[in-house]
Amino acid sequence: MEDKTILVIEDNEMNMQLFRSLLKLGKYQMLESVDAKTGIKIARQYKPDIILMDIQLPGMDGLAATRIIKKDPILKHIPVIAVTSYAMQSDKQKAIEAGCSAYITKPIDTRNFLETVAQFLRQEQI
C-alpha cells in the first residue's frame, strides 16, 4: 500500500515518532501536523487516505477538528481514526458522534496498529 498517505495530527513528539516508525514499516506515506488547524489545511491540500487524530490537541481539540472535516465536502469521505489516552466508553461514543470511524487508545498496541490502518484502507476501496 505504498501509494497510500496517512495524515497524523499529534502534538506529542514521542507518539509522532512511534507513528513514523510504524507507518514506515507499513510502507505508507506520512503527513504530519502538531495542531488541528494546520492538520485541516494539510488534509485539504493533500487529501490523505486516512487521518489519525489525537483528541487532546493544543487550541482546537481533535473532536472539533473531526466535525469540521466531516462537514467539508472535499474531506468528509476520509476516515478519521481517533487516537487518545481516554479509554472510557463515553469517550469512544463522543469520538464516534464527532465523525470518527474508529477509536484507538494510547499506548498504541504496535502489534495491531498496522492491521487497523490496513482495514480502513481496504474499506475505502470497496
ZIVENFEN-V275768 format. One record per backbone hydrogen bond with DSSP energy under -0.5 kcal/mol. CO is the residue of the C=O (numbers start at 1). NH is the residue of the N-H. If there is no record, write none. Layout:
BEGIN
CO&NH / CO&NH
END
This chain:
BEGIN
1&4 / 4&29 / 5&49 / 5&50 / 6&8 / 6&31 / 7&9 / 7&52 / 8&10 / 8&33 / 9&54 / 11&13 / 12&16 / 13&17 / 14&18 / 15&19 / 16&20 / 17&21 / 18&22 / 19&23 / 20&24 / 21&25 / 22&26 / 23&28 / 24&27 / 29&6 / 31&8 / 33&10 / 35&39 / 36&40 / 37&41 / 38&42 / 39&43 / 40&44 / 41&45 / 42&46 / 43&47 / 49&79 / 50&7 / 51&53 / 51&81 / 52&9 / 52&54 / 53&83 / 55&57 / 55&62 / 58&36 / 58&60 / 60&36 / 61&65 / 62&66 / 63&67 / 64&68 / 65&69 / 66&70 / 67&71 / 68&71 / 68&72 / 69&72 / 71&73 / 72&75 / 72&76 / 75&78 / 79&51 / 79&81 / 80&82 / 80&101 / 80&102 / 81&53 / 82&104 / 83&55 / 84&106 / 88&92 / 89&93 / 90&94 / 91&95 / 92&96 / 93&97 / 94&98 / 95&99 / 95&100 / 96&99 / 102&82 / 104&84 / 108&110 / 109&112 / 109&113 / 110&114 / 112&116 / 113&117 / 114&118 / 115&119 / 116&120 / 117&121 / 118&122 / 119&123 / 120&124 / 121&125 / 122&125 / 122&126 / 123&126
END
